[in-house]
Amino acid sequence: MAISLLLNLLAIIPIVRAQKVINFILLPFGALNNNQITGANIFWLLIGVLSWGLIAMSFFHIHSIYGT
């Protein structure tokens, strides 16, 4: 499980780099940077946190039932 968590965290690195490239490419076209937290951002963050919480709870529930 620790290796899986580490790999998921490392997956953030290329995503951040890709977002920087996209922002750089779109800058001449007048696109605004997404550098502020909005209500929509908070909503989707909460959905993500709840989803991961349910996944974690199900993992620990299965672990407690089967003991493996």
Contacts in CASP RR format, 6 or more apart in sequence:
PFRMAT RR
TARGET T0000
AUTHOR 0000-0000-0000
METHOD contacts of the structure
MODEL  1
MAISLLLNLLAIIPIVRAQKVINFILLPFGALNNNQITGANIFWLLIGVL
SWGLIAMSFFHIHSIYGT
1 59 0 8 1.000
23 31 0 8 1.000
23 33 0 8 1.000
23 34 0 8 1.000
27 33 0 8 1.000
END
